[in-house]
C-alpha cells in the first residue's frame, strides 16, 4: 500500500547515505542517523466531500557526533526533499517545504537538530 511516509523516505534515502528510521532508531545504531515522524496528516474537505489533497507535517531529527556533521547532514536532507515534487506509486507529491529548523540542546554523546517539512500531496 502506498503512503506518504514511504514516498518521502524513499526520496530521502535515494539522495543520502545516512540511515533513516521511523519514530526511534535501532537500539545500538551508531551515529549519525535520522529519525522521522509524521506530526500531522490533514485532509482537505470541499463542499461536503473529501478531496485527494492532503498536507502532512514531517519532523526529521538528525543526530551526529559533532555539530559540523549534524549541520552537514541537515543541509543534505534539505537538498534532498525541500521543494521536491514527484510521483511514488499512487502518491503524487506536489510540493515539500521546510517550515522550521531548530538546533536541539547538545547531549553528552551527540548533537541534534529538528527539521519540520510541510508535504503537500494527493493520494
C-alpha positions in Angstrom: 0.0 0.0 0.0 1.3 3.4 -1.0 1.6 6.0 1.7 3.2 9.4 2.1 5.9 8.2 4.6 7.1 5.7 2.1 7.2 8.2 -0.7 9.2 10.8 1.2 11.6 8.4 2.9 12.2 6.6 -0.4 13.1 10.0 -1.9 15.3 10.9 1.0 17.1 7.6 1.1 17.8 7.8 -2.7 19.7 11.1 -2.1 21.7 10.5 1.1 23.6 7.7 2.8 22.7 8.4 6.5 20.3 5.7 7.9 16.7 6.8 8.4 14.3 5.3 11.0 10.6 5.8 11.8 10.0 7.1 15.3 13.1 5.7 17.0 16.5 4.4 15.8 17.6 0.8 16.3 18.9 0.2 19.8 22.6 0.1 19.0 22.6 2.4 16.0 25.9 4.2 15.5 25.9 7.9 14.8 25.0 9.6 12.5 21.3 8.8 11.8 17.9 10.3 11.2 14.6 9.6 12.9 11.3 10.8 11.4 7.7 11.0 12.4 4.5 12.3 10.8 3.3 15.0 13.2 0.0 15.5 11.4 -1.7 14.4 8.2 -4.5 16.8 7.3 -7.1 16.0 4.6 -8.8 18.8 2.6 -12.6 19.0 2.6 -14.6 20.6 -0.1 -18.3 21.1 -0.4 -19.4 18.0 1.5 -16.8 15.6 0.2 -13.2 14.7 0.8 -10.6 15.5 -1.8 -7.4 13.6 -2.7 -5.4 16.6 -1.5 -3.6 16.4 1.9 -0.9 18.1 3.8 1.4 16.1 6.1 3.9 17.7 8.6 7.1 15.6 8.9 9.7 16.1 11.6 13.2 14.8 10.9 15.5 14.6 13.9 19.1 14.4 12.8 21.8 13.0 15.2 25.5 13.2 14.8 28.7 13.2 16.9 29.7 16.7 16.0 27.8 20.0 15.4 29.5 20.3 12.0 28.5 16.8 10.9 24.9 17.5 12.1 24.7 20.7 10.1 26.1 18.9 7.0 23.5 16.2 7.2 20.7 18.7 7.8 21.8 20.5 4.7 21.8 17.2 2.7 18.2 16.5 3.9 17.1 19.9 2.9 18.7 19.5 -0.6 17.1 16.1 -1.0 13.5 16.9 -0.1 12.9 20.7 0.1 10.8 21.8 -3.0 10.6 18.2 -4.2 7.7 17.1 -6.3 7.1 13.8 -8.0 5.2 10.5 -8.0 5.8 7.4 -5.9 3.4 4.6 -6.7 0.0 6.2 -6.3 1.2 9.2 -4.2 1.6 12.4 -6.1 3.8 14.8 -4.1 3.0 18.3 -5.2 5.5 20.2 -3.0 7.7 19.8 0.1 8.6 23.0 2.0 11.0 23.4 5.0 8.8 25.0 7.7 11.1 25.2 10.7 14.6 24.2 11.8 15.9 24.2 15.3 19.1 23.1 17.0 18.4 20.9 19.9 20.4 21.0 23.1 23.6 19.0 22.8 23.8 15.8 24.8 27.0 14.1 26.1 27.5 11.9 23.1 25.7 13.7 20.2 24.3 16.9 18.7 20.9 17.1 17.1 18.7 19.3 15.0 15.0 19.1 14.1 13.6 20.0 10.8 9.8 20.3 10.1 8.6 20.0 6.5 5.1 20.5 5.1 4.4 17.9 2.4 1.5 18.7 0.0 0.3 15.6 -1.8 -2.5 13.7 -3.5 -3.4 10.1 -2.6 
